[in-house]
Amino acid sequence: ACCSFAGAALGPVEAGQPAMGTPVGEPPLPPQPPPVDLYRDTWVRYLGYANEVGESFRAIVPVSLVWTSYGVATAYVTADAIDKGKKALATKSCEEGRTTRAAVAVVDTFIWQALASVVIPGFTINRICAASLYLMGSMTRWPLSVRKWATTAVGLSAIPFIIKPIDRSVDFLMDSSLRKLYSTEEKPSSSF
């Protein structure tokens, strides 16, 4: 197989023996943490939630601002997908199949992020807010402005509770369908 050498299988280090490359008498160096992913490990990740925030505020802001929040979230999804494609191209593996791996990384990340960060959460928050506004209108005598602000609070407070179940569901959906088309030895890194 092309580029299958990933280092010789050295077997376990015998008790009392230093790891390869470690001077005698010094403890082995701890493993290096993975590099920081701008789109997953920093504040930039929260841009993916912009549309959920926009949907939460739909009752009190112009619809154009809600659509702008979808634009921000979609830009985040696109940037993350391109980043994962560039990282797949930059791997120190054989030239054979690099372009395909990069394309798979872009497509997998884009579809996963589009579903898990934009489409499903946006729809979910939209329906939660619509239902809460309707229920408050039929069950309370609160003024409309209070009901709209309360609906926004309900939408915002629902966001943390919907993220993990949606992420897991999208993983299951993609593992059961699309990812079978491009089976890989390791799971693509599109999940949060």
N, C-alpha and C positions, 0 to 999 in steps of 0.2 A: 504494500500500500504506500502511496505517495506520502512522504514526510511523516512516517509513523514513528520515527525516533523521537521520543520525548525525554530521553535520559535513560541510562541503563538502569535496570532493576538491580538495586544494590542490596536489597534485603534489609532486615532490621539491624540497627546498630547494636552490637553486643554490649552487655552491661559493662560500664566503665570505659567504653571506647567513645572518643569524641566523634561528632558528626563530621562528614567530609568537609574539608575547608576550614575547620575550626581548629585553632592552635591547641595543642595539648595543655590541659589544665584550665582552659576557659570554657564556660558553659556555652552551649550552642546559642546562636542568635535567635530571638523569637521570630516567628513568621511575620512577614510584612503584611500590613492590612491592605485590602484591595484599594485601588485608587478611587478617589471621590468622583462620583458620577454627578455632573452638574445638574442633570435632569431628574435624578432620583434622590440625591443625598443633600440637596441644598434648598434654599427658599424658592428656587425656580420651580420646584415640584408643585408648589401651591398654585401656580398659574393654570395647571390642569383642572383645578377646581373652580375656575372663574365662572364657568357657565352655571354651576350649581348655586353660586352666590347670586348671579344674575337672575336665575329662576326664582330664588327666594325673594328677591326685591321686585319681581314682576308687577305685583299689585300696586307699588308706589312709585315706580320710575317709568319713564317713557320706554316703550318697547324697543326703540333703537338702542338703548343702553343694554338691554337683555341680549340683543343680537351682537352687540359689541363684545359682550362677555363670551359668547360662543366663538367669536373671532379670535380672542385671546387664547382660549382653550385649544382651539384648532391649530393655532400657530405653535403652541407648546407641543402638541401631539406631533406635528410635522417636524419640528426641530429635533425632538427626541428620536424619531424614526431615522432622520438623516444622520444624527450622531451615531446611532447604533450601526448603521450601514458603513459609516466611515471607520468605526472601530473594527468591524468585521473585515474590512479591506486592509486594515493596518496590522492584522495579526501576522505573526511570524511563521505562518504555515506555508505549505507549498502553493505555487501559483495556480495549480490545477484546482478549479472549483472556487477560487476566491470571489470572483464576481457573483457566482450563484449564491454563495453564503452571504454576501453583502446584500443582494437583492432579497433573499429570504429574511434577513435581519430587518430590513426596512419594511417589508410588507407585514411581517409578523408583528413588529412593534407598532406600526401605524394602525393596523386593524385592532390589535389588543387595546391600545390607548384610545382609539376612537370609540370603541364599545365601552370600555371600563371607565374612561375619564369624561367622555362627552355625551354620547347618545343615551346610554342606560341611566346614568345618574341625572342627567338633565330631564329626561322624561319622568323619572321617579320623583324628583323634587317638584316638578311642575304639577304632577298629580296630587302629591301630598299637600301642596299649597292650595290647589283648587278645591280639594276636599275640605281642608280646614276652613277656608273662606266660606264655602257653602254651609258647612255645619255651624260655624259661628253665626252666620246670617239667619239660619233657621232655629237655632237653639238659644241665642242670646239677644239682648236688646242693646248691645253695644253699638255706638256710632260706627259708621262705615270706616272712618279713618282709624279707629282703634282696632277694628277687625283686620284691616289691611296690615297694620304694624304687627299685630299678633300673628297673622299668617306669615309674615316675613320672619318673625322669631321662630315659629314652628319649622319653617323651611331650613333656616340656618342651623337650628339645633338638630335636625335630622341628618345633616351631612355626615358627621362622624360615624353615625350608626349604619349608614348604607354602604360605606366604602369597602370594607372587608368582604361582606357577603357578595357584593357585585364583582370585586376582583376575583374571588374564588369561583364564582359562577362563570365569568368570562374565561378563566383558565380552563375550567372543565369543558366549556363549550368548544374552545379552540383545540384542546387536547383530544377531544372526541371527534373533531371534524377536520379543520384546515391543517392542523399540525401533522395529521396522518399522511397528508400529501407530500410533505417534505420531512419525513421522519429523520430525526437527528439523534446523535448519541447523547447530546446534552440538551436540556430544555432551553429554548431561546430566552434571553434575559429581558423579556418585555414586561414581566410582572413586577409589581412594586415589591 
